[in-house]
């Protein structure tokens, strides 16, 4: 039977940073990273803007960054967590720099700090408009060279296993699907770290990749971990509108920080009607303003106007965005860019403490799947990569202190479904997935939410999915769809509870 001291599920920045730090500190521990597709297929590598860090203590300060974060979170942030994360930021940034991560500098050799919505100062370090990809590549390069880390791609973790010892629930392993041999197997472990990202694929318009199906939330919930604040899904205001395409291409917040305007069908700026900060208001404010404008106009999208900006500087700062627009026949220097709000970031999730520890012993959650208390109801731009680094560090320190308390379980577990199928049911599940996306989108964006009706419709979709699965077989799309169903029900339930408290 397979076993490892630490199992990390997911290969985004939080999981990789945790693995690197822990492997360096504890070469005696074996670490396995499992990711359901290629290691680089993550939300991290799509992150354009950068990482928010106070680096200039003359123009900026920790207190200003803390204030901006608390204000963006609508009064629902944990102040102690916010304080910890922002004050740790310079140390974590230095660790990225030490492994060769490159951030842009100006002609004077100083950090070329960007400005984004909700920030009172320029404090965003970036690598052009592909900051997440730069960090991901540097971490993967280090990880692949470390002898006590095994990176297993195309390994889809299906479920966690827990046991009760001395009246405490602990996580003892996980069932996973190995695509190469088309088998479901079990791995024993002393500690599990969930780094599975978010659930953007529950919505029709999203910037999240196809893999963002809420797997970590569903697994943690089934294991008995506490899930909170899932009613807070952040919509990014400027996803490139291309009809029914999913996912949508993100146009970074930094473009507005660079000076771009948002205009309506008549070419007029309208955001100041809703917030005095205009384009530099927080994401929730800008997204809500755009949604109201679309309701008034009956149009499908508004526009991002970059035509007044210096074209050469725009192309230099945002080469990926410019190239993508050009491929679609859009020239930012002379054309308006159609944009629409899209589901972007899950602010709630698996409840963790300051060390990334969940309510289940030796089970951790880091990155977007975790609810740390940093974001409140709305994440401040470019705080996500920072949060991932800080909580990966915290979790690594805690695992180092506590892993000696946990031993491998002696139980031999045989998967209920020893074989998985990759047959022709993807089309059928895509139909079900599209229906679920319509349902969740309609519920979440409606001013009059009928949670009971949504529950019933989702259960019918789930019954249809079950009917597609043969006895004693399990299919890969069924696994993901089941996780989407479970996560949808949690969102709707917590929206209903929050509405009853007049919070949602």
N, C-alpha and C positions, 0 to 999 in steps of 0.2 A: 504494500500500500504506500502511496506517495505521502511524503511529509516534508514540511519546512517550518523553521522557527517562526517566520513572519510571512503572511500572504498579503500582498497588496493587489487590490482589484481596481484596475484602471491605470492609465499611463499618461495622465495630464501632469501639469506642473507640480501639483501637491503630492501626488504619489511618487513621482520621480525624485523630487527634492527630499522627501522623507527617506526614500530608499538610499540615495547617495549619502546623506548625513548619517544614517544608521549603519550602513555598511562600513563607512570609514571609522566610526566610533567603536563598532562591535564586529570585527572580522571573524569572530567565533560564531556569529549567528548566520544561518542560511536564510536568504530572502528570495521569494518568488513573486514576480509581477505578472499577473494575468490580464490580458486585454482582449476584448472580443473581436477586434479586427487588427489592422496594423497599429503598431505602437504610436505612430505619429497622427493617427486619425482621432483627434481630440478637439474639444472646444478651445483648449489652450493655443493650438497652432493657428486658430482663426482669430485670436485676439489681436486687434490692430493697434489700439490706442497706446498702451504701455502700462507702466507701474507708477502709482502715486507715492512719492517719497519726499520728505522735507530734506533738501540738500543745501538750501541757502538760508542760513539763520539770521541774515540781515533783512532780507525782504519778506521772508516767510518764517513760520514757527510751528512747533508741534501743536500749540493751542489753536492756531488757525485751521490746521488740517483736522483737528479733533472737532472743532466747531462746525466745519463744513460737512463732516461725516454725520454728526448728530442732527444737523438741520435737514440733510438729505433723507435721513431715516425716519423723519416725521415723529420724533420723540419716542421711538420704540427701540432704539439701540441700547445695548448694555454699555454704560459709560466706562466701566472698568476694562472691558474688552477693547473698546475703541482706544482707550489710553494705552493699553498694552501693545496693540497692533501698530499704532502710529509711531510710538517711541522705539519699537524694535526695528522699524523699517530700514534705517541706515545700515544696521548690521547684516540684515538679510540681503540687502542690495550688494553689499561688499562681497558676500559669498558668491553671488552670481557673477560679479566682475572677476573674481579669482578663478572661476572655471572658464573664463574667456568670453562671457556674454558681452556683446557690444551694444552700447547705447550712443545715440547721436550727440555730437558736440558742435558748437559753432566755430566760427573762424578764429576766435580767441582761445579755443581749447576748453571752453567751459561747457557744461551740460546744456544742450539745446532743449530747454524745458517747455513742454506743451501746456496749453490751457484747455480745460474741458468743462462741460456744464456742471454747475454746483460748486466749482472750486473758486476760491477767492484769490488764488495766486497761481502763477505758472509753476507747476511742480511735477509734471508728468514726464518721466524718462521714457524714451521710445527708440526703437530701431526702425526708422522710416515708418511705414504703416504695416509692418509685419513683426511686431514686438514679441508676440506669443510664439511665433514660429522660431524666432532667434533663440529664445529661452529653451523651448522644447528640444531643438536640435543640439544645443550645447549640453543639456542634461542627458539626453540619450547617448551622446558620444561618450560621456563619462560612465554612464551606467553599463554600457556594453563592454567596458574594459574591467569592470570590478568582478573579481573571482567568486565572491560570495553572493552575487545576484544572478538569478536566472530570469530572463525575460521571455515569456511565453505568449506569442501573438496568436490570434485566431483561437483563443481559448475563452469561451463564454461561460462565466460563472452563473449558475442557475439558482442556487440557494445556499444559505448558510446553515450550519448545523450547530445546535446549542445543547448543552447538558446542564443539569443542576447539581452543583457540588457545594456542600455545606450551606445549603439554602441560598446559594447565589447562582444566577444564570451566567454561564460563560460560553464563549464561542469556541468550538473545538475543531472546526473544519468547514469545508465547502464542497458542494457538488459542482462539477464543471463539464462542459462539452468540448471535446477536442475535435476540431473540424477535420484534421488530417486523416485520422483513423475512424471518424464518424462514431465515436464512442462517448458515453457519459461515465465519468470517473469521480473519485472522491480523494481529497487531499486533507491530511491532518495538519494542524498548525497550533502554535502556542499563542498567536496574536494575529488579528485580521484588521487591515486598514482599508476602508472603503474610500475610493477616489474615483467615483463613477460618473461625475458630472451631473447635469441637470435633466430637465424633462421637456425641453422646448418642442419636441416632436408631437406633443399633445395638441398643438395649435396649428391652424391652417397657415398662418404667416409666422415664420420663425427664422432666426439666423442660425439656429443650432443644426449640426449635422444629423444625418439619419440615425446615428447611434445614440442620440440623446433621448432615450425612452424611459427614463426614470427607474432604471434597474436597481440602483443602490437604495432608493427610497423604498421600493417594493420589497427587496430582500430584507432590509433592516426592519420594516414593519412586520413582515412575516416572522422574523426572529424575536419580535417583542420589544424592539427599541422604540423610544419615544420619538414621534414625528410632530413638528410644530410649525406654525406660520406658513403653511403651504398655500394660503390664500394670497400671498404676496409674490406675484410673478411680475418681474419687471419687463416692460415693453421698451425696446430701443426705438426712438422716434424716426430714425433715418435708415431703413433698409431699402435697398434699391428695388423699386416696383417693377416686376417682370411678369405680371399676370398670376397664374396659378403655380408658378414654380416653387418648389420646396426642397431645400431651404433657400431663403433669399440672401443675396449678397449684402453684407454689412457695409455701410459707409460710416466710418469712425466718427465718434464725438469730436475728435481732434480737428476734423474738417471745419466744424462750426467754431471751434476755438481758434482756428486759423483765420476766421473772418467770413465764412460762408453764411448766407442768409436762407431762411425758409420762407417761401412765398406761396401764395395760392394761385388758382387758375388765372387770375387777373394780373399776376406778377407783383402782388402787394404783400409786404410783410405783415403778419397778423399776430405774432406771438405776444407782442407787448400788451395786447388786450387782456391777456390772461396772466402775465407775470412780467414785472418790470425788468427782469434780467434778460428777457427776450430769448435769443438763441442759446444763451448761456445759463438758462434755468436748468433745473435737474430733469432727468429723463422722464420721470412720471409727469411733471408739469408740461413738458414739451409734447409728449405723446398724447396726453389728455387734450391739449389745445388742438393738436392736429386732428384728433378724432372728432372733436366738436365742429371743427371747420369742415370736415368731410361730411358730417351729418347735415350741416347747413347748405353745402353746395351740391350734395348728391354725387360728388366725384369719387373716383377710386383712390386718388393719391394727391399729394401736394408736390412741391418741387424744392430742391436744394439749388440755390443760385451761387455759382462760383465765378461767374463771368467777370466780376469786378476785381478779382484777385490776380496777382502777378502769375501768369501762366507757367513761366519757367520754375518759379519757386514752388508752385502747387505740384507740378510734376516731380520735382525733386523730393518734396516731403511725402507725397502720397503716390509712389510709382505703381503699387498694386491696384489701388482704387482707380487711378487714371487709366491703366492698361485695361482693366475690366470694363470700364465705361467705353473705352475706344473700341473694344471687341464688339460691343453692342451698337456701335455707330453713334455713341454719345461723346461729344467733345466738350469737356467741362469748361473750357475757356470761352465757348460760344453757345453751348446748349444748356438748358435747364435739365436737372437730373430728377426724374420722378422717384419719390420716396414715400414710404408708408410705415407706420409703427408695426413692429413685429416682436413676438415673444422672444426674449433674449436671455434672461437670467432668473434663476430660482432663488429668491431671497430667504425662503424658509427651507426646511429640510430635516435631517436627522439631528436631533438635539444633542449638542456636545458641550463639555465644560471647557475651561481655558486650556486644557491639554489635548483637546480633540477627542476625549473619551466619551463614549455613549453611555446609556443607562445599562448596557450589558458589559460585564467585565471582559477585558482584553479585546473589545471591539471598538475600533476608532473610525471616525469619519472626518475627512479633510477635503477642502475644495468646495465646489458648488453644491455637492450633495449634502453638505453639513450646514446646520443652522448654528452659527457661532455667537450671534448677538451683535456682530459688527454692523450689519446692514439695516436693521430695522425693517421698515416697510418698503424701502427703496434704496438700492445700492448707489453710492457715490461712484461716478465714473473712475475707472482704473484702480479701484480698491480691491478688485477681485484677485488679481495676481499677487498683490501684497498679502491679502488674507491667506491665500494658499501657501505662501512661503512661511509666514509666521506660524500658522497652525501645524504645518508639516514639521517645523522645528520643535514646537511644543510637544507634539505627539512623539517625535523621535526621542526627546529627552525623557518623556514619561515611560516609553517602552523600555528604554535603557535601565530605568530605575525599578521597573516592576516585572519584567518578563521572567525573572527567576522564580516568581511565585507560581508560574503556570507550567504544567507538564503536559506531554502529549496524552490524549485520551487513548485508552487501550481497546475501545470498542471498534469492532470491524463493521463497517457500514457498506451495504451493497445498494447501489442506486436502484430505485423503483423502476426506472426506465433505462435499461442498460444500453439501449441503442436509440439514436436520434435519426430522423429522416430529413433529407434535403430534397424532397420531392416537389411536385408542381403546385404547391399550395400558396406560393408567394403572391400570385395574382389575387387569389381569394382573400388573403389577409390584407393586401393593400386596399381592397375595397372596404373591408372592415375598419382599417386604420383611418381611411379618409372619412368614413362616417363618424368615427370617434373624434377626429380633429374638428369636424363641423360642430359636433355636439358640445365639446368642451369650449370651443371658441365662442359659440353662441351663448352658452351659459355664462362664461367669464366676462364677456363684454356687455352683457345685458344689464340694464338698470333694474329690471324686475326679474330676479333669479328664482326659478322654481326648482329647488334642490331635489325634492321628492320625484318630480317628473324626470329630471336628469338621471337620478339613480336608476329608475326603472328602465330607461332607454339604454343605459350602459350595461345593465344586467342582461338585456336581450342581446346586445352585441357580444357579450361574453359567452352566452349560451350558443350563439352561432359559431364562435371560435372553437368551443369545446366539441361541437358536432363535426368539425373538420379533422379532428384528431382521432386516429385509430386506437384501439385498445393496445395498451402496453407499448405505445410509441409516443414520442414527443417530437415536435418539429421546432426548428429554430425560430421561424416567425411567430409560432404560438408562444414561445418563451417571452419574446419581446412584447408581443401584444398583451399577454397576461400582466406583465409589469406595467404597461401603459394603463390597462384597466384599473389595476390596484392603485396606481398613483392618481389617476383621475378621480376615483372615489374618495381618496384622502383630501384632495383639493376641494371637491364639492362639499364634503362634510365640514371641513374647517372654514370654508366660506360661509356655510349656513350657521355654524356656531358663532363666527365673528359677527355676522349680520344680526344675530340675536342679541349680541352685546353692543351693536351699533358701531362695530369697528371695521367691517369689511366694505 
